[in-house]
Amino acid sequence: MTLISSMDEFRAINPVSNALKLDIIQPFIDNVEQEFIADILGDTELANIQTQYDDAGGGSVTGSASAIIGKIQKAVVWLSTLQWVDIGNIHTTPAGFQVTVTDKMAPASQWRVEAYKHECAKNGYKALQDLLIYLWSTSGVFSDWEASDEHDRHRALFVLNGKDIQSWVDIGNSYEIYCNLKPYIKTAMQFHVRPIVGQELYDDLVSENQANDVSDDNAILLEKILPVCVFNALHDGLPRLSVIFNRYGIIEKSTAVGQDATDINKPAGNDKLISLRREWQQNAILFENELRQYLKDNADTYALYADSDAFESTDTDDDDGDNINDQDRSVFLM
């Protein structure tokens, strides 16, 4: 069983043709719930919500499950459509693969199909982000989720979603881009943030962030850490966003369009990519310096920092007012 029991529920979110039947798209619904929804909620909480949905006969769910089911359904509908498009675009027959052509209809051009897939992905990933934000706003409502590994894993990073990146760089509030940048955010935390704040304070920040119970002082610190993670992750991750891994190897992303397309997309040139990376690296260094100076000025507030090997005293600052080439810095810049 899944949280979509009829095409009326499906079409209330994505107005697909009446010719599309539930049994055709059901395998993709199943796959999306396991790949994306269970990954957020955990198997136990998802089963709890499924039971409430089944007991209520589908759309008549009330109570704590009613709000979250609507958010889950949005993600499931759009992402299952995304997975179905390429397979649904052809007919598999004993005679091989075929497409439908009639006197009144013909297969959609590739650029139209790609535009539709883009819209499905955008809506689906936004729904996943909205689901997470909603869950984080609750307390004691979904106890099995709160106790799950999935709960902690989705709050393990100081950058929690696309909105956090959007506050510094316009990525269209894309949760999909955020997901692609996760490995680089983790790298930024470990190799740019941790050496500045010290291991003990770093562990405290991670723990409070996972528990969604951040102290006022640490909340101020996390605000200063956020741009450090964002700009370092964008700098390191930009080359990865430009390629995909598949069975043919590493492929550069590109866009092929038909003659009737009004918008033409092509990969940015190397000069633009280099310029962006340089800008983001410079921003990262500026915010790292700001974070370092804030901790030095407020060491009395952060005892874990003051007692750590990362502690830097303001007594060793030079008189020029910045942190560049100070006595306590291990890097000399020219």
ABEGO torsion letter per residue (X at the ends): XBABABAAAAAAABBBBAABBAAAAAAAAAAAAAAAAAAAAEAAAAAAAAAAAAAAGEAABBEAAAAAAAAAAAAAAAAAAAAAAAAAABBBBAAEBBBBBBAABBBBBAAAAAAAAAAAAAAAAAAAAAAAAAAAABBGABAAAAABAAAAAAAABABABAAAAAAABBAGGBAAAAAAAAAAAAAAAAAAAAAAAEAAAAAAAAAAAAAGBBBAAAAAAAAAAAAAAAAAAAAAAAAAAABBBBAAEBBBBBBBBBAABABBBBBBBAAAAAAAAAAAAAAAAAAAAAAAAAAAAAAAABAAAAABAABBBAAABBAAGBABGBAABABBBX
